[in-house]
Amino acid sequence: MSRVWLVTGANSGFGRAITLAAVAAGDVVVGAARRAGTLDDLVAAHPDQVEALVLDVTDIASIDAAVRDVLARHGRIDVLVNNAGRTHVGAMEEDTDGDLRSLFDVHVFGPAALVRAVLPGMRERRSGAIVQMSSMGGQMSFAGFSAYSGTKFALEGMTEALRDEVAPLGIRTLIVEPGAFRTSLMGNGTASGAELPDYEGTVGTTRKMVAGGDGDQPGDPAKAAALIIEALDADETPLHLPLGADGVDAVLGHLDDVRGQVERWQDRARATAFAPGH
């Protein structure tokens, strides 16, 4: 039986690639996007398999109604892909509360609300899958990405707990951590309003990388989408799936670095307990 997918940010980038991969597998996709009309070409090309849904994931009040609408028409949601998002560059000192809150709305609170909305049906059927589109920046970070990575770290931490909660119920979870892929992410971002001169040598480098790197990324979203489906269909779906050689290298390098730091300090760290008898 074909699966029913709900994919946010389905009009471009990974969302569009995942939609096309699911269609090729014979599945049905409800593609969500903020702007009406941005999925018209996909709907026209696959009228029996793709439906468009206007949804802003930051509008939490609209999420339950949107999911109810999908369930009323299709009876179930087998796969939720939380893909909608954008990048942001700024030093931590430069970013405002508004910068942070708007990123958390799109990368954390919206996805969390969607997970809550689809889980009752998945629990009832004892099947389903939740795909969280994170980033290699959800495992490690560097100058200029404190806000962006903060949201992705939060999403990944929530999903690690979610996996333990829903795996016994037959529900799979997958965190996708791409490196540089040829999507619209770098061209669809925001930046802190201030640019303090003291951060030019650190955050300034990141700003230049983001501004000049769009269109030259090595990663192919279509190949990424195919691997995501392969991971969901595997006997054992991984919790973490870094994508691209740069993504894999970054995550593994960060894990090695963390392990090295912990090991260098572990004897003193272990010795912080009360002395015996106290």
VMD Tcl script that draws the C-alpha trace (Angstrom):
set ca {
  {0.00 0.00 0.00}
  {1.29 3.45 -0.88}
  {2.30 5.76 1.95}
  {0.89 9.21 2.65}
  {3.57 11.84 3.28}
  {3.22 15.31 4.77}
  {6.26 17.37 3.74}
  {6.75 20.96 4.87}
  {8.73 23.33 2.71}
  {7.91 21.04 -0.22}
  {8.21 23.73 -2.87}
  {12.02 23.79 -3.03}
  {15.28 22.17 -1.99}
  {15.14 18.99 0.04}
  {11.37 19.23 0.39}
  {10.87 19.20 -3.36}
  {13.43 16.41 -3.83}
  {11.80 14.26 -1.14}
  {8.39 14.87 -2.70}
  {9.62 13.70 -6.11}
  {11.35 10.65 -4.59}
  {8.18 9.66 -2.75}
  {6.12 10.09 -5.92}
  {8.60 7.88 -7.81}
  {8.08 5.24 -5.12}
  {4.34 5.32 -5.82}
  {3.38 7.26 -2.69}
  {1.07 10.22 -2.12}
  {2.50 13.53 -0.89}
  {0.73 16.44 0.71}
  {3.24 19.20 0.13}
  {3.03 22.17 2.48}
  {4.38 25.62 1.67}
  {3.82 29.11 3.00}
  {2.93 30.62 -0.35}
  {0.02 29.44 -2.47}
  {0.88 28.42 -6.01}
  {4.49 27.38 -5.38}
  {3.61 23.70 -5.81}
  {1.36 24.11 -8.84}
  {3.86 22.51 -11.24}
  {4.23 19.41 -9.08}
  {0.47 19.07 -8.66}
  {-0.03 19.47 -12.41}
  {2.63 16.88 -13.19}
  {1.37 14.36 -10.61}
  {-2.32 15.17 -9.99}
  {-3.06 11.79 -8.42}
  {-0.07 11.83 -6.10}
  {0.68 15.41 -5.06}
  {-1.59 17.82 -3.23}
  {-0.68 21.34 -2.14}
  {-1.34 22.65 1.33}
  {-0.81 26.28 2.32}
  {0.79 26.15 5.77}
  {3.08 28.45 7.70}
  {4.67 26.23 10.35}
  {5.16 29.25 12.61}
  {1.37 29.65 12.80}
  {0.94 27.06 15.53}
  {-2.82 27.58 15.75}
  {-3.27 26.43 12.14}
  {-1.31 23.18 12.43}
  {-3.94 20.97 14.08}
  {-6.56 22.06 11.53}
  {-4.18 21.36 8.64}
  {-3.40 17.87 9.92}
  {-7.10 17.15 10.50}
  {-7.76 18.17 6.90}
  {-5.11 15.75 5.58}
  {-6.48 12.95 7.76}
  {-10.03 13.63 6.61}
  {-8.99 13.28 2.96}
  {-6.45 10.46 3.23}
  {-7.24 8.67 6.48}
  {-3.67 8.67 7.74}
  {-0.23 10.28 7.62}
  {2.50 7.68 7.33}
  {5.52 9.97 7.09}
  {5.97 13.49 8.44}
  {8.95 15.42 7.07}
  {9.73 18.59 9.02}
  {11.76 20.34 6.34}
  {10.68 24.00 6.33}
  {13.47 26.29 7.43}
  {16.01 28.98 6.65}
  {19.54 29.92 7.55}
  {20.71 32.82 9.69}
  {24.12 34.38 10.19}
  {25.19 36.58 13.07}
  {27.47 36.70 16.07}
  {25.76 35.77 19.31}
  {26.30 39.31 20.60}
  {24.72 40.73 17.44}
  {21.60 38.56 17.38}
  {18.47 39.92 19.04}
  {15.78 38.09 20.97}
  {13.61 38.54 17.89}
  {16.21 36.83 15.69}
  {16.33 33.88 18.07}
  {12.60 33.57 18.60}
  {11.77 33.66 14.90}
  {14.29 30.87 14.20}
  {13.00 28.75 17.08}
  {9.46 29.23 15.78}
  {10.30 27.73 12.37}
  {12.87 25.10 13.43}
  {11.57 23.95 16.83}
  {8.07 25.03 17.84}
  {6.49 24.43 14.43}
  {8.03 20.97 14.00}
  {7.12 20.05 17.59}
  {3.50 21.03 16.99}
  {3.39 18.96 13.81}
  {4.85 15.94 15.62}
  {2.21 16.26 18.33}
  {-0.52 16.51 15.69}
  {0.46 13.38 13.74}
  {1.43 11.11 16.64}
  {-2.08 10.10 17.79}
  {-2.80 8.47 14.42}
  {0.63 6.86 14.25}
  {0.25 5.50 17.79}
  {-3.16 4.08 16.96}
  {-1.80 2.29 13.86}
  {1.49 1.36 15.57}
  {3.37 2.57 12.50}
  {4.73 5.72 10.95}
  {7.89 7.75 10.55}
  {9.03 11.23 11.53}
  {11.87 12.82 9.57}
  {13.54 15.89 11.05}
  {15.60 17.85 8.54}
  {18.44 19.17 10.65}
  {21.96 19.99 9.49}
  {25.54 19.12 10.23}
  {25.05 22.33 12.25}
  {22.80 20.29 14.52}
  {25.84 18.35 15.72}
  {28.55 21.02 15.62}
  {28.80 24.75 15.01}
  {31.12 27.62 14.27}
  {31.25 31.41 14.32}
  {28.13 33.06 12.95}
  {25.80 30.10 13.36}
  {25.05 30.23 17.09}
  {21.35 30.98 16.55}
  {20.89 28.59 13.64}
  {22.71 25.73 15.34}
  {20.96 26.46 18.61}
  {17.65 25.63 16.96}
  {19.00 22.51 15.28}
  {20.65 21.28 18.50}
  {17.28 21.73 20.22}
  {15.45 19.83 17.48}
  {17.94 16.97 17.65}
  {17.79 16.75 21.44}
  {14.01 16.59 21.36}
  {14.11 13.94 18.67}
  {16.56 11.71 20.55}
  {14.06 11.59 23.41}
  {11.18 11.16 20.97}
  {12.89 8.11 19.47}
  {12.97 6.39 22.87}
  {9.31 7.27 23.44}
  {7.86 6.09 20.14}
  {10.15 3.27 18.98}
  {8.30 0.73 21.17}
  {5.11 1.85 19.39}
  {6.44 0.99 15.93}
  {7.19 4.60 14.92}
  {10.53 5.43 13.30}
  {12.51 8.64 13.72}
  {15.25 9.96 11.46}
  {17.38 13.08 11.93}
  {18.96 14.18 8.64}
  {22.16 16.25 8.93}
  {23.17 17.55 5.49}
  {26.35 19.38 4.66}
  {26.42 21.76 1.70}
  {23.72 20.78 -0.82}
  {22.52 22.70 -3.83}
  {19.28 23.99 -2.36}
  {17.94 27.49 -1.80}
  {18.89 27.47 1.89}
  {21.83 29.86 1.61}
  {19.83 32.21 -0.57}
  {16.84 32.10 1.78}
  {18.21 33.42 5.02}
  {18.48 36.31 7.41}
  {21.36 38.03 9.16}
  {21.84 40.06 12.30}
  {21.24 43.75 11.80}
  {24.50 44.73 13.46}
  {27.96 43.78 12.21}
  {30.46 44.49 14.98}
  {34.00 45.04 13.67}
  {35.57 42.78 16.32}
  {33.86 39.77 14.70}
  {34.95 40.50 11.15}
  {37.72 37.89 11.30}
  {35.36 35.15 12.51}
  {31.71 35.82 11.70}
  {32.73 37.91 8.70}
  {34.28 34.82 7.14}
  {31.01 32.96 7.58}
  {29.03 35.81 6.04}
  {31.26 35.70 2.96}
  {30.94 31.92 2.74}
  {27.15 32.08 2.86}
  {26.95 35.00 0.41}
  {29.26 33.43 -2.15}
  {28.52 29.74 -1.90}
  {25.00 29.47 -3.25}
  {24.80 27.42 -6.45}
  {28.19 25.76 -6.05}
  {27.38 23.29 -3.28}
  {28.52 19.74 -4.05}
  {25.50 17.91 -2.64}
  {22.73 16.61 -4.92}
  {19.30 16.87 -3.21}
  {17.87 14.07 -5.39}
  {20.53 11.64 -4.19}
  {19.94 12.78 -0.62}
  {16.20 12.16 -0.95}
  {16.81 8.65 -2.29}
  {19.04 7.85 0.69}
  {16.45 9.21 3.13}
  {13.85 6.82 1.72}
  {16.38 3.99 1.83}
  {17.07 4.75 5.50}
  {13.34 4.80 6.31}
  {12.87 1.44 4.58}
  {15.91 -0.21 6.21}
  {15.47 -2.96 8.78}
  {16.95 -0.55 11.31}
  {16.49 3.16 10.55}
  {19.40 5.20 11.91}
  {18.60 8.03 14.26}
  {21.33 10.25 12.75}
  {22.04 10.45 9.03}
  {24.74 12.97 8.04}
  {24.71 13.65 4.29}
  {27.52 14.57 1.93}
  {31.22 13.99 2.43}
  {31.51 17.37 4.16}
  {28.60 16.57 6.47}
  {29.99 13.17 7.41}
  {33.49 14.58 7.96}
  {32.21 17.47 10.05}
  {30.10 15.27 12.33}
  {32.78 12.60 12.78}
  {35.47 15.25 13.38}
  {33.31 16.94 15.99}
  {32.61 13.67 17.77}
  {36.34 12.90 17.85}
  {37.04 16.37 19.24}
  {34.43 16.03 21.98}
  {35.71 12.58 22.92}
  {39.26 13.91 23.12}
  {38.25 16.78 25.41}
  {36.28 14.47 27.70}
  {39.10 11.94 27.89}
  {41.71 14.62 28.72}
  {39.67 15.79 31.68}
  {37.95 12.58 32.70}
  {40.16 11.69 35.71}
  {39.57 15.08 37.32}
  {35.91 15.04 36.28}
  {35.37 11.63 37.89}
  {37.05 12.82 41.09}
  {34.31 15.38 41.87}
  {32.26 12.98 44.03}
  {32.10 13.13 47.81}
  {34.86 11.20 49.54}
  {33.85 7.73 50.80}
  {31.91 7.91 54.02}
  {30.52 11.40 53.42}
}
mol new
graphics top color blue
foreach p $ca { graphics top sphere $p radius 0.5 }
foreach p [lrange $ca 0 end-1] q [lrange $ca 1 end] { graphics top cylinder $p $q radius 0.2 }
display resetview
